[in-house]
Structures are given as structure tokens and as C-alpha cells.
């Protein structure tokens, strides 16, 4: 798949101070997992549909959930916005809409007439 997203060496160096310390067993490659998390969120995919090049989808989800609960992503955003970076427009969209499966299937019952509102 040629349209995969990969963080550059420079981007990883800027993000590295925000990663939590690894305790015990070494973690799966942070670049691979973080690139996969960004790819899944950017494309609005299910974790299960993440390309295999990023590693197991369960690892992507677990890291996203754990780091989100620990506030790692918020610290990354705060730290990057406070750093003296080149001025540019940065937009983050956290929109998430989900409709119930019956939301589009509302049908009027046969013989139903709306109430007369003339009075």
C-alpha cells in the first residue's frame, strides 16, 4: 500500500520527549504504532482495518487508549504548540458522528395522517 502515513525522523525526535518510559518488556516500535494511530484516525477507519504494516490492530488500539487515558496526546499537542515552530496553520478536527442503524429507516405507517393543525 503506497499511501501509508509514516512519521519522519525529525517528527519522531520532536515527539520522543512526550512518550512514557517503558517499564519491563520493550514496546513495539513507537514510530510504527504512532504512524498507524494517525493513519486510522485520519482516514476514519476501524482499528481492525488498519494496514498490517503498522502492526497488530490490537496494539494500535491499546496504545491509543492507554496513552489517551494517560494524557500523552494532550501533552504532545501542548508541547508542540508551545515550541517555537515555524508559523503555519494547524487544525485538529475531533468530530465524530454516529447514527443508529434505524435512523435512516424511519417510514410512515400506512394510513397515518398528520394531525390537522388548522385551529
N, C-alpha and C positions, 0 to 999 in steps of 0.2 A: 504494500500500500504506500504510494508515494506522497500522499497528502497528510502524513502523520506530523504531529507537532513535537518538536524537541527543543528544550531549553538550551541556550548556548552556554559555553564555559563562563563567559562574563556574567550572564544572568545567574548562573549557579553560585558563583563567587559572591555576588551581592546578596543572595538568599541564604547562603550557608550559615551565617551567624544566627538566623532565626530558627534553625532546625533544633529540635530537642536532642539531648545527649542520648546516645544508645547505651542501654544497660543490658549486659549479658550477651545474648545471641546477636550477631551483626545483622543489621537491617538490610532489606533488599535495596538496591541502588536507588538513592533519593532522586536522582535526575530522571530515571525511568518512571518511577511512580508519580512524581510531581508532574511530569510531562503528560502522563496518562490521565491524571486527575483533571488537568487543564483541558485536554482533548475531549474528555467525556462531558465536562460541564459546558465547554464552548459549543459543542455540537448537540447538546440536549439529548444525549444517549442514555440508555440504561447501562449500569455498570457491567452487566453480563455481556453487552455488545461491544465492549472495549476491545480494540485490536490486541492480539496476543503479544505483539512486540513490546507492549508496556508491562507485561507480566500478568499474573492471575488477577481476574477481576475482583476477587475477594480481597486481595491485598490492597488494590486501589481503594475499594470502598472502606476497608478497615482503617487505612491510613487517613483518608479524608475525614471519616467520622471521628477518629481519635484526635487528630490534630485540630479539627474544628472545635471539639469539646474542650481542648486544652487552650484554645485561643491563639494557636500558632499562626493561622491565616490572618487574623486581625493584627497581630504583631508585625507580620510581614508587610501588610498594607500600610500600617502606621510608620514603620521604619523606612519603607521605600518612599513614602510621601514626604517624610521629614528630611531624607537625604538630599543633598544638593545634586539633583539630577538635571539633565537637560530639560528645559521647559517644553512640554508637549501636552496634548490632551489625553487624559486617561479617563475612561468611562468603565464603570462596573455596573452591570445590569443583573440584579438578583430577582428578576421577575420569574415567577413560577406559577403557571395556571394549570389547573387540573379540573376537568369536568367529569361529573359522574356519568357512567355509561348510558344512563337513561335520559340525560339532559337534552339530547338532540332528538329523542324519540317521542316527545310529547305529542299525542294525537288527540283530536277532539273525538269524543264518543259520538256515535251515530244518534241522530235525533236531538242532540244537545243544542239549545239555543241560548245565546247570551241573554241576560235579563234586560228587559225593556227599561231604559233609563230616561224616558221622556218626561216623567213627572219630577 
